[in-house]
């Protein structure tokens, strides 16, 4: 039976019932389709695309055009999940106009249900303008990879009282600006719990402990398709790189030995036709 389309009220409902919201990243048709059919609530076309699919060193080089290209592919595989497009570095920081226009591209060209941007107080104007333009927005606080250099690297955020208070304050400001959900990345579990209790919108954690309203992971981390590192907070459910490597080695060996293709994989021509060639 087909699942119903996940909507913002449905996400709020999941929180209200004390159930957990599930979110994963996808950047193409097959991944989106497999997780949509598995029953995922939300799919994020993350700018992690840059590292796990495009092979960049960080997320900074990712362009709007790259994001739109991959979002369109993920959209084709998404039937029921709520699809969120991740605004890449410098698609919203320079001006409110950039922010609204680029958010609009995710909706018009990418077919998204919402967009996500990183940051707190410094992006409140952008978040509000996007919301006022009628586009649902997800906030993202804590370790925000686009600002990793400014934050001193890929480190846990909000570990002292002052930093924790700033993140709580940012969460309340993002909610006030219209964000319907907030991602909390790499912050202490107790801080994530506190934020989750203070805001009314669902929080989605990644490296933020079990008390958020939902959880998100970068799919390539959890299926073992990203070889550079596995973050401490990511659980690897399967190591697809080993399984794929094995399949590739078997194929190479079989082709070299003439064991593939066999008759089963070949097309036949009638003998009388063959004789006329
Ligand atoms: O780009 C991404 O995949 C993200 C998640 C880590 C939340 O922003």
Boltz pocket constraint, residues with backbone or C-beta under 6 A from the ligand:
constraints:
  - pocket:
      binder: B
      contacts: [[A, 25], [A, 44], [A, 45], [A, 46], [A, 47], [A, 48], [A, 49], [A, 86], [A, 183], [A, 185], [A, 206], [A, 216], [A, 217], [A, 218]]
      max_distance: 6.0
